[in-house]
Amino acid sequence: MAAAVPLIRSLPDCTDFSKVVQPYLPQLYALPQQFLHSATNLDDLKQLYVSTNPLIFAFAFSLALAPIFLVLSEINKNYSQVDRCWSILPTIYNIHYDVWAHMNGLPAYRLDNVVAFSTLWSLRLTFNYWRKGGYKIGVEDYRWEIIRGKVHPALFFIFNVTFIATIQSVLLFTITTPTYLLLLASRATATNTLTPSDTVFVRTLMSLILLTFFADQQQWDYQNAKASYRQTARPTQRFSAAQLERGFVTSGLWRWSRHPNFAAEQAIWVGLYQWGCWATETYWNWTGVGALGYLILFQGSTWFTEIVSKGKYEEYAEYQRRVGRFLPKVALTGFEGWDEDEVKEERKGKGKKKE
């Protein structure tokens, strides 16, 4: 175990890349061959696992998944292979850090709590993906289909190799790298309890997961009501005919944010990064690459999604004007949001001008 992680005495040193990552990079190159030699012996596999730096082991796993995602996507011509694992892989990585710490006799109470919030995150996201039909055979994210229709097949294959299969797989590993810092910080201070600050982070992360649940449920209720309205032409008690004919939800949390679930989702992994910074007494560190990459991905994905929505729904441009993408718009009078009465009055005013 001594060779698997550095012996750090100073908390800021837990974030020193030259001390906590760079010395273990040779393990990455040797790991595939060592795994093949140990594959038939469980004791050898266990020894390989506990003697390999946990960050390197997790990184190697994310790289090993990339060709699997690539082959499956090309064989099935379905490029949502990573999407199906999106809600599961980060928690697998967090469980890995926790199990590794326990097997090596290191303080792991912080990591136990990371696993608790991460598992709840996975359950919520997996359930939402499942009820939308994401795990059904042949179902694919509509955005891949749109992109595939706009670029040459050779370019899309390169896009699949680099971004869809590889970069996304590695990204799901990098957003959990702050857990590695929590492992090192707990060992450096021999801390096996939650400090008051740790408790604040855990409760904040749990609250953000609860927020995403409410946002998802509100959208799910609206979509079900819209589907029913299309069949029966009868609005429900919760949504008026005008709201259902609009085509997209504008009530609840969606009144104040165009993507409240995405906002909370990003905040969760930024929050884990901030926890790692707090625990190591640093303002920033290299694990921020994961959180930054996650933010960039959501910016691009949301931008593309809204291009589609704007072309599909007549009132979406007005929704964009009134409501912030992730955070509520702020005016001198307070937060701005979607007001059904105000929208109706404004529409009436425009109608009178035309007359």
PyMOL commands that set and color helices and strands:
alter all, ss='L'
color gray80, all
select helices_A, chain A and resi 11-15+17-20+22-38+42-51+54-76+81-85+89-103+109-131+142-150+153-174+177-189+196-232+241-246+252-255+260-279+288-312+316-322+340-354
alter helices_A, ss='H'
color red, helices_A
select strands_A, chain A and resi 329-331+334-336
alter strands_A, ss='S'
color yellow, strands_A
deselect
rebuild
show_as cartoon
